[in-house]
Amino acid sequence: MAVEYAEEAFLGMVHLMRTAQSEMVRLAAMDKILDRTFGKAPQHIDIAAIKHTEIVYRSAAEIRQALLDRGVPRVLLDYSPSSDRT
């Protein structure tokens, strides 16, 4: 049913683009016309955000050493909840 109004709607956007007082309304009409004519521009995708790095450790000692190498204080790695109990 909407198809019968498509031409009128398009002409309405053209009319707004040419005559609207508000620059924002004119810009929105231009944007809609271009989207419908050429398709929407592709969205920016940050590839760095979706980059996946898999790190595999073979032992707890290897994990501990990797954390020490990254600057984690030794006291945090040597802590165990059972040593807190008196």
C-alpha positions as CSV (number, residue, x, y, z in Angstrom):
1,M,0.0,0.0,0.0
2,A,2.9,2.4,0.7
3,V,4.1,2.1,-2.8
4,E,1.3,4.3,-4.1
5,Y,2.7,7.2,-1.9
6,A,6.4,6.7,-2.8
7,E,6.5,9.3,-5.6
8,E,4.6,11.8,-3.5
9,A,6.9,11.2,-0.5
10,F,10.0,11.6,-2.7
11,L,8.7,14.8,-4.2
12,G,7.9,16.0,-0.6
13,M,11.6,15.4,0.3
14,V,12.7,17.3,-2.8
15,H,10.4,20.2,-1.8
16,L,11.8,20.3,1.7
17,M,15.3,20.2,0.4
18,R,14.7,23.2,-1.8
19,T,12.4,25.3,0.4
20,A,12.6,24.5,4.1
21,Q,13.7,27.4,6.3
22,S,15.7,25.1,8.6
23,E,19.1,24.1,7.3
24,M,18.8,20.9,9.4
25,V,15.5,20.0,7.6
26,R,17.1,20.7,4.2
27,L,20.2,18.6,5.1
28,A,18.0,15.7,6.4
29,A,16.0,15.7,3.2
30,M,19.2,15.7,1.1
31,D,20.6,12.9,3.1
32,K,17.4,10.8,2.7
33,I,17.3,11.4,-1.1
34,L,21.0,10.4,-1.5
35,D,20.5,7.3,0.7
36,R,17.5,6.2,-1.5
37,T,19.4,7.0,-4.7
38,F,22.8,5.5,-4.1
39,G,22.4,3.5,-0.9
40,K,23.7,4.3,2.6
41,A,27.4,4.7,3.0
42,P,29.1,1.8,4.8
43,Q,29.5,2.2,8.5
44,H,33.0,2.6,9.9
45,I,34.2,-0.6,11.5
46,D,37.2,-0.4,13.9
47,I,39.2,-3.5,12.9
48,A,41.4,-3.1,16.0
49,A,38.4,-3.5,18.2
50,I,37.4,-6.9,16.7
51,K,41.0,-8.3,16.5
52,H,41.2,-11.5,18.5
53,T,44.4,-12.7,20.0
54,E,44.6,-16.1,21.5
55,I,47.2,-16.8,24.1
56,V,47.8,-20.3,25.2
57,Y,49.6,-21.2,28.4
58,R,50.8,-24.7,29.2
59,S,51.1,-24.3,33.0
60,A,50.3,-22.2,36.0
61,A,54.0,-21.4,36.2
62,E,54.0,-20.0,32.7
63,I,51.0,-17.8,33.5
64,R,52.7,-16.6,36.6
65,Q,55.8,-15.7,34.7
66,A,53.8,-13.9,32.0
67,L,52.1,-11.8,34.7
68,L,55.4,-11.0,36.3
69,D,56.8,-10.0,32.9
70,R,53.9,-7.6,32.5
71,G,54.6,-5.9,35.8
72,V,52.1,-7.5,38.1
73,P,53.6,-7.3,41.6
74,R,55.0,-10.6,43.0
75,V,53.1,-10.1,46.3
76,L,49.8,-10.3,44.4
77,L,50.8,-13.5,42.7
78,D,52.0,-15.1,46.0
79,Y,48.8,-14.3,47.9
80,S,46.4,-17.1,48.7
81,P,43.2,-16.8,50.6
82,S,44.2,-19.5,53.0
83,S,47.2,-17.5,54.2
84,D,44.8,-14.8,55.4
85,R,43.2,-17.1,58.0
86,T,44.6,-17.1,61.5
